[in-house]
Amino acid sequence: MLIDSPYFPDELELLPVLLGQAGFEPAGLLATHADWDHLLARFAFPQLALGVGSPTGERLRAEPGAAQRELRDADAEHYVVRPAPLSLGSYQVLPVPGRVEIGETELELHPTAGHTVDGTAFLARWAEVLVCGDFLSDVEIPMVESGVADYRATLARLAPLVESVETVVPGHGSPRPREDALRILDEDVDYLDALERGDARPALPRGRDTKRQRAIHAENLARLA
């Protein structure tokens, strides 16, 4: 399974070659949530089916064409030209919470609302890997679009999953070992405390105190208000 996707067309064009050189040929695609930048893998593998968690399936049905429009806007902003529009095909909706069999093993699916109204983390216990979408990033503070309470609940749900693996793979940033991911989780809880207090300039975590993250904080404050 290939989870989520890169963004730029040259990255997507090279992806099958790079994965093939590593001896990995995906049999299917998964997306952690319905934000457009996580739905582009079918540009690289148009023959493969896309699987999404049930909350993401509901969001895609409720917002038809939204991902395609947002991708067009982002491409226009960054002067990106693609060979064709984004087509999601007939995506398969998977139960969340639930499990998906992969050969003789399985992936666990866990709900992750808070960043958006939808979201799924994929846990591969046999590989000791957790893929958590736009949570636990080492480069981005929490982007809270569907409520602080939902975000807190997801962090609480992720904590024991992180403790059970060796590597956590966020949607933005770098894969992190367990201890780093747990530190980021604690920092994110502290950030949510500051956000609920309405702090205009909270102390952001090291490596995430940038102009862009300050702008995200301002957007979070505006949504909370």
C-alpha distance (Angstrom), angle and dihedral (degrees) to the residues before:
residue distance angle dihedral
M1 . . .
L2 3.80 . .
I3 3.81 111.1 .
D4 3.85 120.7 -152.4
S5 3.80 120.3 -30.4
P6 3.80 149.2 -114.6
Y7 3.80 118.7 -100.8
F8 3.80 115.4 -136.1
P9 3.83 119.7 80.5
D10 3.81 93.8 -125.0
E11 3.82 89.8 53.3
L12 3.80 90.9 50.6
E13 3.80 91.8 46.3
L14 3.81 92.3 52.6
L15 3.81 95.4 41.7
P16 3.84 97.9 88.1
V17 3.81 90.8 47.9
L18 3.81 94.0 48.7
L19 3.79 93.0 46.1
G20 3.81 91.0 46.7
Q21 3.81 90.7 52.8
A22 3.80 88.0 53.6
G23 3.79 90.5 51.6
F24 3.81 93.5 -110.8
E25 3.79 120.0 128.4
P26 3.82 111.0 172.3
A27 3.78 118.4 -135.2
G28 3.80 92.9 -164.4
L29 3.79 145.2 4.6
L30 3.80 130.2 -120.3
A31 3.80 132.1 -170.2
T32 3.80 125.2 -157.8
H33 3.82 93.2 -149.5
A34 3.80 143.3 -14.8
D35 3.82 100.6 -93.5
W36 3.80 106.8 126.2
D37 3.82 95.5 -119.6
H38 3.82 90.1 63.8
L39 3.81 96.5 49.9
L40 3.82 103.5 63.3
A41 3.81 101.8 94.6
R42 3.81 92.3 100.6
F43 3.81 88.0 68.5
A44 3.82 85.4 67.0
F45 3.81 97.7 34.4
P46 3.83 108.1 24.9
Q47 3.82 90.9 163.5
L48 3.82 93.9 61.4
A49 3.79 127.3 87.3
L50 3.81 120.1 -118.3
G51 3.80 118.9 -131.0
V52 3.81 122.1 -160.3
G53 3.78 134.4 176.7
S54 3.79 117.7 -100.6
P55 3.86 93.6 -104.3
T56 3.82 89.1 54.1
G57 3.78 91.3 47.6
E58 3.80 89.1 54.2
R59 3.80 91.2 49.1
L60 3.81 93.2 49.1
R61 3.81 90.0 51.3
A62 3.82 91.7 46.8
E63 3.82 93.4 47.7
P64 3.82 105.9 39.2
G65 3.80 111.9 -172.6
A66 3.82 94.2 3.2
A67 3.81 95.3 118.1
Q68 3.82 91.4 48.5
R69 3.82 92.2 50.5
E70 3.81 93.3 47.1
L71 3.80 90.8 48.4
R72 3.82 90.5 52.0
D73 3.81 90.0 51.1
A74 3.82 92.7 48.7
D75 3.80 92.0 46.7
A76 3.80 90.8 50.7
E77 3.80 91.1 50.2
H78 3.82 92.6 51.0
Y79 3.85 97.2 36.6
V80 3.81 91.9 -116.3
V81 3.81 118.5 161.5
R82 3.80 119.4 -162.0
P83 3.80 128.9 -165.0
A84 3.82 92.4 -126.7
P85 3.81 141.7 -1.8
L86 3.80 119.8 -85.7
S87 3.79 113.5 -86.8
L88 3.80 119.0 -173.0
G89 3.79 93.8 -171.1
S90 3.78 118.3 -159.4
Y91 3.79 101.6 -29.1
Q92 3.80 121.9 -157.6
V93 3.80 118.5 -126.7
L94 3.81 114.8 -139.3
P95 3.83 127.3 -160.6
V96 3.82 117.0 -100.0
P97 2.95 117.3 -132.2
G98 3.76 91.2 28.8
R99 3.79 148.4 91.9
V100 3.80 136.5 -94.5
E101 3.79 120.0 -154.7
I102 3.81 116.6 -130.3
G103 3.78 108.7 -175.2
E104 3.78 107.0 -60.8
T105 3.80 94.5 -14.8
E106 3.80 137.2 49.7
L107 3.78 147.3 -135.9
E108 3.79 120.2 -127.8
L109 3.81 117.7 -137.8
H110 3.82 118.5 -150.2
P111 3.84 126.8 -177.6
T112 3.82 117.7 -111.3
A113 3.79 111.3 -177.7
G114 3.79 120.8 161.0
H115 3.77 103.6 72.8
T116 3.80 87.1 57.7
V117 3.79 131.7 -8.1
D118 3.79 89.0 -97.0
G119 3.80 132.2 42.9
T120 3.79 143.1 139.3
A121 3.80 132.2 -158.0
F122 3.80 116.5 -152.4
L123 3.80 117.1 -145.0
A124 3.81 120.8 -164.7
R125 3.79 102.5 -171.3
W126 3.81 93.7 -179.5
A127 3.82 89.5 58.4
E128 3.82 94.6 35.4
V129 3.82 90.0 -127.6
L130 3.81 130.0 135.1
V131 3.82 119.6 -165.8
C132 3.79 106.2 -164.3
G133 3.81 109.0 173.4
D134 3.81 116.0 -139.3
F135 3.80 95.8 -3.9
L136 3.83 131.4 96.6
S137 3.80 94.3 20.0
D138 3.79 119.7 170.4
V139 3.82 91.0 -151.7
E140 3.81 104.3 37.6
I141 3.80 133.1 55.1
P142 3.82 118.1 -135.8
M143 3.79 110.2 -66.8
V144 3.80 100.0 -152.3
E145 3.79 110.3 -160.8
S146 3.81 102.8 150.0
G147 3.79 104.8 36.8
V148 3.79 141.9 -57.0
A149 3.82 92.1 -113.1
D150 3.81 91.4 56.9
Y151 3.80 90.8 46.5
R152 3.82 91.9 50.8
A153 3.79 90.9 48.6
T154 3.78 90.8 52.5
L155 3.81 93.1 49.5
A156 3.82 88.9 50.7
R157 3.80 89.5 49.9
L158 3.80 92.8 47.7
A159 3.83 95.5 49.5
P160 3.83 97.5 78.5
L161 3.81 90.5 40.1
V162 3.81 90.6 54.9
E163 3.80 90.0 48.8
S164 3.81 89.6 54.9
V165 3.83 97.1 55.9
E166 3.79 140.2 59.5
T167 3.83 98.5 -140.1
V168 3.80 134.8 34.2
V169 3.82 118.7 -160.9
P170 3.84 114.3 -159.6
G171 3.78 124.5 -164.0
H172 3.82 91.5 -117.0
G173 3.77 124.0 32.4
S174 3.80 130.6 15.5
P175 3.80 134.5 -38.6
R176 3.79 108.0 -94.1
P177 3.81 133.2 -156.8
R178 3.78 117.5 -114.7
E179 3.82 97.2 -95.9
D180 3.81 93.0 50.3
A181 3.81 90.8 48.9
L182 3.81 91.6 50.5
R183 3.81 90.1 50.8
I184 3.82 90.4 50.3
L185 3.81 89.5 49.2
D186 3.82 90.8 53.9
E187 3.82 90.5 47.4
D188 3.80 90.0 51.3
V189 3.81 91.4 52.3
D190 3.82 88.7 51.7
Y191 3.80 89.6 49.3
L192 3.82 91.6 52.5
D193 3.82 88.4 52.4
A194 3.81 89.9 54.3
L195 3.79 91.2 45.5
E196 3.81 92.4 53.4
R197 3.80 89.7 48.4
G198 3.79 87.9 55.8
D199 3.81 94.6 -122.4
A200 3.79 107.7 179.0
R201 3.81 94.3 -157.3
P202 3.80 110.2 20.6
A203 3.78 121.9 178.4
L204 3.80 101.6 -95.0
P205 3.82 119.7 -153.0
R206 3.78 119.6 -88.8
G207 3.79 110.7 -86.4
R208 3.80 91.3 21.8
D209 3.82 99.6 66.3
T210 3.80 96.6 102.1
K211 3.77 136.8 129.8
R212 3.80 91.3 -102.6
Q213 3.82 92.6 50.6
R214 3.82 90.3 49.0
A215 3.80 87.1 54.5
I216 3.82 90.2 50.8
H217 3.82 89.0 50.9
A218 3.80 90.1 52.8
E219 3.82 89.3 51.2
N220 3.82 90.1 49.4
L221 3.82 90.6 51.6
A222 3.78 91.2 49.8
R223 3.81 92.1 51.4
L224 3.80 91.5 46.8
A225 3.81 91.0 51.3
